[in-house]
Amino acid sequence: MVKTIGNPLSWGAHILGEAGHDVGEVTRELGGAAAAPPTVRRIGVSDLRAALRLGAADFMALRSDVIMACLLYPIIGVCLVWVAFNRNLLPLVFPLVSGFALLGPAAAVGLYEMSRRREQGKPAGWSTGFSVLASPRFGAILVLAAAHFFVFFLWILVAYGIFLVTMGPEIPASATVFFRDVMSTGAGWAMILLGIPAGFLFAVFVLATSAVSFPLLIDRNVGLPVAVVTSVRVARTNPATMALWGLIVAGALVLGSLPLLLGLAVAMPILGHATWHLYRRAVTPV
């Protein structure tokens, strides 16, 4: 039978029906089908060492694929720093670079999938990471990633606001002048004393909500609320261990930022793979 467009009313009703179906699918995807939340385990320093060891092993096994894919991180970082320098936004250089820690969990979803496939003995490569796009939970993953990008944007606004109330509103003439003023004036130290605790709070929030939420969404049929709550439960059950994990992540990203952020092409994938293995230790398998 030949299909026709039909009259505007029937066509509009059809479009609304399709849209309603898509919204319903996304809503079910966000809510998930699992009735009981996953069981959280206690983990220790030995688990962190094991996660890092396995993460490094994944990186070494997949390094040719992973490095090429993860070169995007330093490229984006350099572009952001270049924009800050050329748009007279010097006070935002450090917030932009440090903001990688806020975006890392969302940016590493492909790495989690690669580690999952390798753990199962299946072929894994750079193209494997894109299979997340076909995941039944991709909508939930996308919403959580968008939330992390919002947190990153909010951090930039807060950092700029701290600059305005301490050293602003005049933009420094050069990076040398800005660095000198930060380290040698009361206003500069005020900015540091306000900015570091503010950044710490953002980092703690992201760590608590994303420690296992992204890997959990990739691995199991759970909804977004269950994934986030489970991640927070992991942090509450293991506060000292997760605090140490946060310090490890921060230290690795600092080292990876030298020189010119190129080290992020190695630091980010190792941390991403290690996060998958940390999730496997922190949450009881099905």
Secondary structure, 3 states (H helix, E strand, C coil): CCCCCCCHHHHHHHHHHHHHHHHHHHHHHHHECCCCCCCECCCCHHHHHHHHHHHHHHHHHHHHHHHHHHCHHHHHHHHHHHHHHHCCCHHHHHHHHHCHHHHHHHHCHHHHHHHHHHHCCCCCCHHHHHHHHHCCCHHHHHHHHHHHHHHHHHHHHHHHHHHHHHCCCCCCCCHHHHHHHHHHCHHHHHHHHHHHHHHHHHHHHHHHHHCCHHHHHHHCCECHHHHHHHHHHHHHHCHHHHHHHHHHHHHHHHHHCCCCCCCHHHHHHHHHHHHHHHHHHHECCC
